[in-house]
Amino acid sequence: MSIETSKKKKGIQMPHTYIILFLIVLVVCLLTYVIPAGQFERQEDASGRMLIVPGTYTQVESSPVSPLEIPMAFVRTLGSSSVNEIIFFIFIIGGAFELIMQTG
């Protein structure tokens, strides 16, 4: 890359993916202090799926997430088997985007 080409790339650059993800997690963490906690009653249908019963929303005790608990939340989540498929999918998609970005 020549000096002339590198000078043309001035301006606002997209932050790294990890920075974007961390900011999203931080915003969601802060929203646990603002948005009230609640739940619906659930009922099993004939096929065995759990469905939400309309009109049964009740507020429950809020348990906001401290910003200091964020690293431990990642560790607990990675240990959960139900989330492993989603995490693997995100890594594959992230790798594909990085490959596209690096090769142009």
Biotite code that builds the C-alpha atoms (Angstrom):
import biotite.structure as struc

atoms = struc.array([
    struc.Atom([0.000, 0.000, 0.000], chain_id="A", res_id=1, res_name="MET", atom_name="CA", element="C"),
    struc.Atom([1.513, 3.286, -1.023], chain_id="A", res_id=2, res_name="SER", atom_name="CA", element="C"),
    struc.Atom([1.527, 6.478, 1.004], chain_id="A", res_id=3, res_name="ILE", atom_name="CA", element="C"),
    struc.Atom([-0.974, 8.103, -1.354], chain_id="A", res_id=4, res_name="GLU", atom_name="CA", element="C"),
    struc.Atom([-3.491, 5.298, -0.884], chain_id="A", res_id=5, res_name="THR", atom_name="CA", element="C"),
    struc.Atom([-3.184, 5.342, 2.909], chain_id="A", res_id=6, res_name="SER", atom_name="CA", element="C"),
    struc.Atom([-3.780, 9.119, 3.008], chain_id="A", res_id=7, res_name="LYS", atom_name="CA", element="C"),
    struc.Atom([-7.104, 8.715, 1.183], chain_id="A", res_id=8, res_name="LYS", atom_name="CA", element="C"),
    struc.Atom([-8.494, 6.428, 3.926], chain_id="A", res_id=9, res_name="LYS", atom_name="CA", element="C"),
    struc.Atom([-8.968, 9.236, 6.466], chain_id="A", res_id=10, res_name="LYS", atom_name="CA", element="C"),
    struc.Atom([-12.310, 9.811, 8.140], chain_id="A", res_id=11, res_name="GLY", atom_name="CA", element="C"),
    struc.Atom([-14.550, 7.775, 10.380], chain_id="A", res_id=12, res_name="ILE", atom_name="CA", element="C"),
    struc.Atom([-13.569, 4.127, 10.467], chain_id="A", res_id=13, res_name="GLN", atom_name="CA", element="C"),
    struc.Atom([-15.713, 1.249, 11.684], chain_id="A", res_id=14, res_name="MET", atom_name="CA", element="C"),
    struc.Atom([-14.664, 0.147, 15.199], chain_id="A", res_id=15, res_name="PRO", atom_name="CA", element="C"),
    struc.Atom([-13.524, -3.411, 15.777], chain_id="A", res_id=16, res_name="HIS", atom_name="CA", element="C"),
    struc.Atom([-16.252, -6.056, 16.115], chain_id="A", res_id=17, res_name="THR", atom_name="CA", element="C"),
    struc.Atom([-15.340, -6.797, 19.737], chain_id="A", res_id=18, res_name="TYR", atom_name="CA", element="C"),
    struc.Atom([-15.746, -3.119, 20.637], chain_id="A", res_id=19, res_name="ILE", atom_name="CA", element="C"),
    struc.Atom([-19.225, -3.080, 19.079], chain_id="A", res_id=20, res_name="ILE", atom_name="CA", element="C"),
    struc.Atom([-20.229, -6.281, 20.906], chain_id="A", res_id=21, res_name="LEU", atom_name="CA", element="C"),
    struc.Atom([-18.884, -4.997, 24.224], chain_id="A", res_id=22, res_name="PHE", atom_name="CA", element="C"),
    struc.Atom([-20.810, -1.730, 23.854], chain_id="A", res_id=23, res_name="LEU", atom_name="CA", element="C"),
    struc.Atom([-24.024, -3.638, 23.076], chain_id="A", res_id=24, res_name="ILE", atom_name="CA", element="C"),
    struc.Atom([-23.537, -5.820, 26.169], chain_id="A", res_id=25, res_name="VAL", atom_name="CA", element="C"),
    struc.Atom([-22.834, -2.740, 28.303], chain_id="A", res_id=26, res_name="LEU", atom_name="CA", element="C"),
    struc.Atom([-25.988, -0.966, 27.048], chain_id="A", res_id=27, res_name="VAL", atom_name="CA", element="C"),
    struc.Atom([-28.101, -4.064, 27.712], chain_id="A", res_id=28, res_name="VAL", atom_name="CA", element="C"),
    struc.Atom([-26.558, -4.321, 31.188], chain_id="A", res_id=29, res_name="CYS", atom_name="CA", element="C"),
    struc.Atom([-27.496, -0.706, 31.916], chain_id="A", res_id=30, res_name="LEU", atom_name="CA", element="C"),
    struc.Atom([-31.034, -1.291, 30.607], chain_id="A", res_id=31, res_name="LEU", atom_name="CA", element="C"),
    struc.Atom([-31.588, -3.879, 33.371], chain_id="A", res_id=32, res_name="THR", atom_name="CA", element="C"),
    struc.Atom([-31.655, -0.897, 35.758], chain_id="A", res_id=33, res_name="TYR", atom_name="CA", element="C"),
    struc.Atom([-34.311, 0.935, 33.680], chain_id="A", res_id=34, res_name="VAL", atom_name="CA", element="C"),
    struc.Atom([-36.689, -1.671, 32.241], chain_id="A", res_id=35, res_name="ILE", atom_name="CA", element="C"),
    struc.Atom([-38.962, -3.293, 34.836], chain_id="A", res_id=36, res_name="PRO", atom_name="CA", element="C"),
    struc.Atom([-38.743, -7.060, 35.199], chain_id="A", res_id=37, res_name="ALA", atom_name="CA", element="C"),
    struc.Atom([-41.807, -9.180, 34.532], chain_id="A", res_id=38, res_name="GLY", atom_name="CA", element="C"),
    struc.Atom([-43.041, -12.549, 33.378], chain_id="A", res_id=39, res_name="GLN", atom_name="CA", element="C"),
    struc.Atom([-46.021, -14.292, 31.809], chain_id="A", res_id=40, res_name="PHE", atom_name="CA", element="C"),
    struc.Atom([-47.625, -17.516, 32.951], chain_id="A", res_id=41, res_name="GLU", atom_name="CA", element="C"),
    struc.Atom([-46.920, -20.399, 30.590], chain_id="A", res_id=42, res_name="ARG", atom_name="CA", element="C"),
    struc.Atom([-49.079, -23.316, 29.561], chain_id="A", res_id=43, res_name="GLN", atom_name="CA", element="C"),
    struc.Atom([-48.226, -26.481, 27.642], chain_id="A", res_id=44, res_name="GLU", atom_name="CA", element="C"),
    struc.Atom([-50.243, -27.080, 24.466], chain_id="A", res_id=45, res_name="ASP", atom_name="CA", element="C"),
    struc.Atom([-51.187, -30.402, 22.854], chain_id="A", res_id=46, res_name="ALA", atom_name="CA", element="C"),
    struc.Atom([-47.893, -30.686, 20.972], chain_id="A", res_id=47, res_name="SER", atom_name="CA", element="C"),
    struc.Atom([-45.842, -30.223, 24.144], chain_id="A", res_id=48, res_name="GLY", atom_name="CA", element="C"),
    struc.Atom([-44.699, -26.654, 23.479], chain_id="A", res_id=49, res_name="ARG", atom_name="CA", element="C"),
    struc.Atom([-44.809, -24.108, 26.272], chain_id="A", res_id=50, res_name="MET", atom_name="CA", element="C"),
    struc.Atom([-46.924, -21.113, 25.234], chain_id="A", res_id=51, res_name="LEU", atom_name="CA", element="C"),
    struc.Atom([-47.438, -17.755, 26.923], chain_id="A", res_id=52, res_name="ILE", atom_name="CA", element="C"),
    struc.Atom([-50.903, -17.157, 28.352], chain_id="A", res_id=53, res_name="VAL", atom_name="CA", element="C"),
    struc.Atom([-52.098, -13.723, 27.124], chain_id="A", res_id=54, res_name="PRO", atom_name="CA", element="C"),
    struc.Atom([-53.046, -11.194, 29.792], chain_id="A", res_id=55, res_name="GLY", atom_name="CA", element="C"),
    struc.Atom([-51.091, -12.866, 32.609], chain_id="A", res_id=56, res_name="THR", atom_name="CA", element="C"),
    struc.Atom([-48.135, -10.461, 32.762], chain_id="A", res_id=57, res_name="TYR", atom_name="CA", element="C"),
    struc.Atom([-46.983, -9.700, 36.303], chain_id="A", res_id=58, res_name="THR", atom_name="CA", element="C"),
    struc.Atom([-44.017, -7.712, 37.481], chain_id="A", res_id=59, res_name="GLN", atom_name="CA", element="C"),
    struc.Atom([-41.385, -9.594, 39.462], chain_id="A", res_id=60, res_name="VAL", atom_name="CA", element="C"),
    struc.Atom([-38.514, -8.439, 41.616], chain_id="A", res_id=61, res_name="GLU", atom_name="CA", element="C"),
    struc.Atom([-35.864, -6.777, 39.492], chain_id="A", res_id=62, res_name="SER", atom_name="CA", element="C"),
    struc.Atom([-32.316, -8.140, 39.556], chain_id="A", res_id=63, res_name="SER", atom_name="CA", element="C"),
    struc.Atom([-30.132, -5.623, 37.695], chain_id="A", res_id=64, res_name="PRO", atom_name="CA", element="C"),
    struc.Atom([-26.772, -6.782, 36.362], chain_id="A", res_id=65, res_name="VAL", atom_name="CA", element="C"),
    struc.Atom([-23.719, -4.994, 37.695], chain_id="A", res_id=66, res_name="SER", atom_name="CA", element="C"),
    struc.Atom([-21.140, -4.055, 35.029], chain_id="A", res_id=67, res_name="PRO", atom_name="CA", element="C"),
    struc.Atom([-18.612, -5.987, 37.126], chain_id="A", res_id=68, res_name="LEU", atom_name="CA", element="C"),
    struc.Atom([-20.659, -9.180, 36.611], chain_id="A", res_id=69, res_name="GLU", atom_name="CA", element="C"),
    struc.Atom([-20.379, -9.033, 32.806], chain_id="A", res_id=70, res_name="ILE", atom_name="CA", element="C"),
    struc.Atom([-17.207, -11.187, 32.525], chain_id="A", res_id=71, res_name="PRO", atom_name="CA", element="C"),
    struc.Atom([-18.728, -13.918, 34.712], chain_id="A", res_id=72, res_name="MET", atom_name="CA", element="C"),
    struc.Atom([-21.915, -13.867, 32.636], chain_id="A", res_id=73, res_name="ALA", atom_name="CA", element="C"),
    struc.Atom([-19.841, -14.769, 29.568], chain_id="A", res_id=74, res_name="PHE", atom_name="CA", element="C"),
    struc.Atom([-18.240, -17.678, 31.421], chain_id="A", res_id=75, res_name="VAL", atom_name="CA", element="C"),
    struc.Atom([-21.604, -18.996, 32.696], chain_id="A", res_id=76, res_name="ARG", atom_name="CA", element="C"),
    struc.Atom([-23.147, -18.673, 29.236], chain_id="A", res_id=77, res_name="THR", atom_name="CA", element="C"),
    struc.Atom([-20.333, -20.555, 27.499], chain_id="A", res_id=78, res_name="LEU", atom_name="CA", element="C"),
    struc.Atom([-20.877, -23.446, 29.936], chain_id="A", res_id=79, res_name="GLY", atom_name="CA", element="C"),
    struc.Atom([-24.529, -23.728, 28.906], chain_id="A", res_id=80, res_name="SER", atom_name="CA", element="C"),
    struc.Atom([-25.043, -26.409, 26.253], chain_id="A", res_id=81, res_name="SER", atom_name="CA", element="C"),
    struc.Atom([-28.155, -24.789, 24.775], chain_id="A", res_id=82, res_name="SER", atom_name="CA", element="C"),
    struc.Atom([-26.187, -21.718, 23.739], chain_id="A", res_id=83, res_name="VAL", atom_name="CA", element="C"),
    struc.Atom([-23.158, -23.474, 22.255], chain_id="A", res_id=84, res_name="ASN", atom_name="CA", element="C"),
    struc.Atom([-24.764, -23.867, 18.812], chain_id="A", res_id=85, res_name="GLU", atom_name="CA", element="C"),
    struc.Atom([-25.589, -20.168, 18.605], chain_id="A", res_id=86, res_name="ILE", atom_name="CA", element="C"),
    struc.Atom([-22.089, -19.153, 19.695], chain_id="A", res_id=87, res_name="ILE", atom_name="CA", element="C"),
    struc.Atom([-20.531, -21.506, 17.142], chain_id="A", res_id=88, res_name="PHE", atom_name="CA", element="C"),
    struc.Atom([-22.766, -20.033, 14.416], chain_id="A", res_id=89, res_name="PHE", atom_name="CA", element="C"),
    struc.Atom([-21.775, -16.472, 15.366], chain_id="A", res_id=90, res_name="ILE", atom_name="CA", element="C"),
    struc.Atom([-18.075, -17.406, 15.267], chain_id="A", res_id=91, res_name="PHE", atom_name="CA", element="C"),
    struc.Atom([-18.475, -18.954, 11.804], chain_id="A", res_id=92, res_name="ILE", atom_name="CA", element="C"),
    struc.Atom([-20.328, -15.899, 10.470], chain_id="A", res_id=93, res_name="ILE", atom_name="CA", element="C"),
    struc.Atom([-17.784, -13.561, 12.089], chain_id="A", res_id=94, res_name="GLY", atom_name="CA", element="C"),
    struc.Atom([-14.947, -15.502, 10.501], chain_id="A", res_id=95, res_name="GLY", atom_name="CA", element="C"),
    struc.Atom([-16.649, -15.351, 7.101], chain_id="A", res_id=96, res_name="ALA", atom_name="CA", element="C"),
    struc.Atom([-17.076, -11.572, 7.382], chain_id="A", res_id=97, res_name="PHE", atom_name="CA", element="C"),
    struc.Atom([-13.445, -11.157, 8.427], chain_id="A", res_id=98, res_name="GLU", atom_name="CA", element="C"),
    struc.Atom([-12.326, -13.268, 5.472], chain_id="A", res_id=99, res_name="LEU", atom_name="CA", element="C"),
    struc.Atom([-14.389, -11.120, 3.110], chain_id="A", res_id=100, res_name="ILE", atom_name="CA", element="C"),
    struc.Atom([-13.055, -7.895, 4.658], chain_id="A", res_id=101, res_name="MET", atom_name="CA", element="C"),
    struc.Atom([-9.414, -9.035, 4.461], chain_id="A", res_id=102, res_name="GLN", atom_name="CA", element="C"),
    struc.Atom([-9.618, -10.271, 0.873], chain_id="A", res_id=103, res_name="THR", atom_name="CA", element="C"),
    struc.Atom([-11.598, -7.285, -0.379], chain_id="A", res_id=104, res_name="GLY", atom_name="CA", element="C"),
])
